[in-house]
Amino acid sequence: MPKKSPTEASPVAHFEQSLEELEQLVEKMETGDLSLEQSLSAYERGVGLYRQCQQALEQAELRVRLLSDPARPETAEPFDPPSHDG
C-alpha cells in the first residue's frame, strides 16, 4: 500500500478548503433561511471546521519555528509581516 506524504495527512494541506467551507456555512447561517435543524447541523460542522483550521495554523507555526531554528524551536521569534503603512 502506498504511503501518504506528510502534507497529505496534515490539516495544513486542507486549510484553505476548510476555511472556504466555513465561510460558506457562515454566509448560509447569516441569511436566516435555514431551519433550526439545518442551523444546528451547520453550526456543528462549522465548529469542526474551525478546530481543523486552528490545528492547521498551530502545525504551520510549529513547522516555521522548526525551520527557523531546528535546535531551539521554542526560542524562535514569531513571524510579523512587513507593515504597508507607507
C-alpha positions in Angstrom: 0.0 0.0 0.0 1.5 3.4 -1.0 2.3 5.8 1.9 0.7 9.2 2.1 3.1 12.1 2.1 3.2 14.1 5.4 1.5 17.1 3.7 -1.5 15.0 2.5 -2.2 13.7 6.0 -1.7 17.1 7.6 -4.5 19.6 8.4 -2.2 22.3 6.9 -2.8 20.8 3.5 -6.5 21.2 3.7 -6.6 24.6 5.5 -7.8 26.7 2.6 -10.6 24.2 1.7 -11.8 24.0 5.3 -11.7 27.8 5.6 -13.7 28.3 2.4 -16.3 25.8 3.6 -16.5 27.5 6.9 -17.1 30.9 5.2 -19.8 29.4 3.1 -21.5 28.0 6.2 -21.4 31.3 7.9 -23.0 33.0 4.9 -25.8 30.5 4.8 -26.5 30.9 8.5 -26.4 34.7 8.2 -29.2 34.7 5.6 -31.6 33.2 8.2 -33.2 30.9 5.6 -32.1 27.7 7.4 -34.4 25.7 9.6 -33.4 25.2 13.2 -32.2 21.6 12.5 -30.2 22.9 9.5 -28.8 25.7 11.6 -27.7 23.3 14.3 -26.1 21.0 11.7 -24.3 23.9 10.1 -23.1 25.2 13.5 -21.8 21.7 14.4 -20.0 21.4 11.1 -18.6 24.9 11.5 -17.2 24.2 14.9 -15.4 21.1 13.5 -14.0 23.2 10.6 -12.9 25.9 12.9 -11.0 23.4 15.0 -9.4 21.9 11.9 -8.3 25.4 10.8 -6.9 26.2 14.3 -5.0 22.9 14.3 -3.6 23.6 10.8 -2.4 27.1 11.9 -0.7 25.6 15.0 1.1 23.0 12.9 2.2 25.6 10.3 3.6 27.8 13.1 5.5 24.8 14.6 6.9 24.0 11.1 8.1 27.6 10.7 9.7 27.6 14.1 11.5 24.3 13.4 12.8 25.8 10.1 13.9 29.0 11.8 15.9 27.3 14.5 15.8 23.4 14.4 17.9 23.1 17.6 15.7 25.5 19.6 12.2 26.0 18.2 10.9 27.4 21.4 13.2 30.5 21.1 12.1 31.3 17.5 10.6 34.7 17.1 7.0 34.9 15.7 6.8 36.0 12.1 5.5 39.5 11.7 4.7 40.5 8.1 6.1 43.9 7.0 3.7 46.8 7.5 2.2 48.5 4.4 1.5 51.8 6.1 3.5 53.7 3.6 
